Amino acid sequence: MEIIAQHGSAFIIIAALVGFFMAWGIGANDVANAMGTSVGSKALTIKQAIIIAMIFEFAGAYLAGGEVTSTIRKGIINSSYFVNTPELLIYGMISALLAAGTWLIIASYYGWPVSTTHSIVGAIIGFSAVGIDINSVQWGEVSGIVGSWLITPVIAGVISYNIFMSSQKLIFNTDDPIENAKKYVPYYMFLAGFILSLVTITKGLKHVGLHFSFPEATGLAACIGMVVAVLGKLYISTIKIDPQADKNMHYANVEKIFAALMIVTACSMAFAHGSNDVANAIGPLAAVVSLVQNHGMISGKSQLIWWILPLGGLGIVLGLALFGHRVMATIGHGITHLTPSRGFAAELSAAITVVIASGTGLPISTTQTLVGAVLGVGMAHGIAALNLNTIRNIVISWVITLPIGAGFSILFFYILKAIFN
């Protein structure tokens, strides 16, 4: 308690800095994953992807980022082990942020798409199990989180497979793909706009003082989805298409239409990622601020301070803009060949999966969700369409991320403990 009273301001400043560092790493790695499908399919340039991410990542983090934070903060470790020595929890959370951020920067430098959720969860487990007590980790909660890592890629893969196959059946494998694209693409736009706005209304706006019942939210989201669909239809009508062109040219023109659709799904994915993965940076930061403000008392109902969510959102945006191109290249080109229609199916299914998880408070891995979605699209064309070497390397990077995060965290924990004690 005396240590917190003496160094409280320093703890908050250090936690804010390493929280920003962690958010920067999330932007460099995970957001690059999220936008890589759009860039890889050439639906968006890197510059356009960065601009979209800047707007919608920040909006997702600020409006809907508070729901999943409590799971990261309170679900992994048993706070009762820190009641008499709350400063150890502060050391641990700072160490976890620094450890996870360090690994994300290393991975991003080499273009490895690793999981930020793996990184921070592994780091929290590491300092708590080794630095405090192995029983301080709530292994039941951890197993549930790990279980979500396994099932969400499958869910995203199934959704993306079905979305892509529906586009094949309704549009590409028809006698007039262009007219069918004009007919059906607005429905896909409605789906993307509806899902994005529904979660924003039900889970995000309460953080800015607006509350809607579920029927009200559903109706409003449907209206927004309709607006998105109408705007999309108007945009599609401006695309110039030669009706005398051959079938291959018709397919190319349909891909142009899906490229327009990917702008909507890119926004959805950016918002979904910001709402879910900002918790990996601000959860431990919020725990430190809460401990300092409560003079070491561990509170389960502490409120997020106003500047924490914007700090996380800003860090994510800057990380992508300054350091995200390497991982973006890996995810956009390495797993399978992406066209706008394929990228759309992968991106929309990943957005649906991640947004649902964020709304339920489950901290899933966006990386694994997106990779699962891209795999689902690739499987629609057979196993030969997949780059198995790249997939193997990605899976290996997932496996080593958790122990590396734990190792760094243990090291930083003992360093901080030595400095302040």
CORBEL-V276496 format. One line per field, one symbol per residue. ss: DSSP state (H for helix, E for strand, L for the rest). psi: psi as a letter, one per 20 degrees, with the letter a starting at -180 (. if undefined). A space follows every 10 residues. Layout:
ss: ???
psi: ???
This chain:
ss: LHHHHHHHHH HHHHHHHHHH HHHHHHHHHH HHHHHHHHHH LLLLLHHHHH HHHHHHHHHH HHHHLLLLHH HHHHLLELHH HHLLLHHHHH HHHHHHHHHH HHHHHHHHHL LLLLLHHHHH HHHHHHHHHH HHLHHHELHH HHHHHHHHHH HHHHHHHHHH HHHHHHHHHH HHLLLLHHHH HHHHHHHHHH HHHHHHHHHH HHHHHHHHLL LLLHHHHHHH HHHHHHHHHH HHHHHHHLLL LLLLLLHHHH HHHHHHHHHH HHHHHHHHHH HHHHHHHLHH HHHHHHHHHH HHHLLLLLLL LLLLLHHHHH HHHHHHHHHH HHHLHHHHHH HHHLLELLLH HHHHHHHHHH HHHHHHHHHH LLLLLHHHHH HHHHHHHHHL LLHHHELHHH HHHHHHHHHH HHHHHHHHHH HHHHHHHHHH L
psi: ghgghhjghg gggghgghgh gghghgghfh hhghihhggh ijhqrggghg gghgghgggg gghjihgihh gggihhqoih ijgimhhhhg gghggggggg gghhggghhj kpnrphgggh ghgggghggg hfphiipnhg gghgghhhhh hhhgghgggh ghgghhhggh fglrhmhghh ghghhhhhgg gghggghghg ghhgihijjp pqrggggggg hhgghggggg hgghghiipp poiirrghhg ghhhhhghhh hhgghggghg ggghhgihhh gighghgggg gghjlipopi kqqpqhiggh ggggggghgg hhjihghhhg hhhhgrpprh hghggggghg gggggggghi jonrohghgg ghghhgghhh jrhiiqnhgg gghggghggi gghggggggg ghghghhhgi .
